[in-house]
Structure formats: structure tokens, C-alpha cells
Amino acid sequence: MWPIQHFIDVVQYVRRFGAFIYTGDRLADIELIHGELRELFQLGMMDADEYAKAVALLKQEEQVEKKKKLPK
């Protein structure tokens, strides 16, 4: 089991499987990483607890990024 506690842990997790994601748009990166995680889970390469934790961290990071983009 890979320790997933922060967003960067999720990024490093998908890199282990050859997915290097960087588009320059953090929200787009989050969406692509989510897709990679979904595939890994569906293929049985990730257990349910890891998947749930990783998706929760992605959603949290997505909310942070959306708040940054709000007009002040």
C-alpha cells in the first residue's frame, strides 16, 4: 500500500504507473489524474481504500483551486 496523505502523494502514485501529467492548468491536471486513478482502480491495481483516499484528496485540491480562481 502506498501512503497517500497529500495531493503530491497522489501525483507520485500515478507516476509509478507511467502517468506523468502536467498541462499547466491545475484543474485540468486534477481531472486527468482522477481519470488515471479510476482506470487503475477498475483494473484492480489499486484497492478501494487507496482509491477513496486519493479521490477525496483530489476533490479537496479541486476546491482549493476553484477558490483561487474566484474574483475578489
C-alpha positions in Angstrom: 0.0 0.0 0.0 1.3 3.4 -1.0 0.9 6.2 1.7 -1.5 8.8 0.3 -1.9 11.8 2.5 -1.4 14.8 0.3 -2.0 15.9 -3.3 1.6 15.3 -4.2 1.3 11.7 -3.0 -1.5 11.2 -5.5 0.7 12.6 -8.3 3.6 10.4 -7.3 1.3 7.4 -7.1 0.1 7.7 -10.7 3.7 8.4 -11.8 4.6 4.9 -10.6 2.5 3.6 -13.4 4.0 5.8 -16.1 1.4 8.7 -16.0 3.3 12.0 -16.0 0.6 14.7 -16.0 1.3 18.4 -16.4 -0.8 20.6 -18.6 -0.1 23.9 -17.0 -3.7 24.1 -15.7 -4.0 22.6 -12.2 -7.7 21.9 -12.6 -7.1 20.0 -15.8 -4.3 18.1 -14.2 -6.6 17.1 -11.3 -9.2 15.9 -13.8 -6.7 13.8 -15.8 -5.2 12.3 -12.6 -8.7 11.4 -11.5 -9.2 9.5 -14.8 -5.9 7.7 -14.3 -6.9 6.7 -10.8 -10.3 5.4 -12.0 -8.5 3.3 -14.6 -6.1 1.9 -12.0 -8.9 1.0 -9.7 -11.0 -0.6 -12.4 -8.0 -2.7 -13.4 -7.5 -3.9 -9.9 -4.2 -2.2 -9.4 -5.5 -0.1 -6.5 -7.5 -1.1 -3.6 -10.8 0.6 -2.6 -9.3 2.4 0.5 -6.4 3.9 -1.6 -8.8 4.9 -4.3 -11.3 6.6 -1.9 -8.5 8.5 -0.1 -6.9 9.6 -3.4 -10.2 10.8 -4.8 -11.0 12.7 -1.6 -7.7 14.5 -1.8 -8.3 15.4 -5.5 -11.7 16.8 -4.6 -10.2 18.8 -1.8 -7.4 20.2 -4.1 -10.0 21.0 -6.7 -12.0 23.1 -4.2 -8.8 25.0 -3.2 -8.0 25.7 -6.9 -11.6 26.9 -7.6 -11.4 29.3 -4.7 -8.2 30.7 -6.0 -9.9 31.5 -9.4 -12.8 33.3 -7.9 -12.8 37.1 -8.5 -12.0 39.1 -5.4 
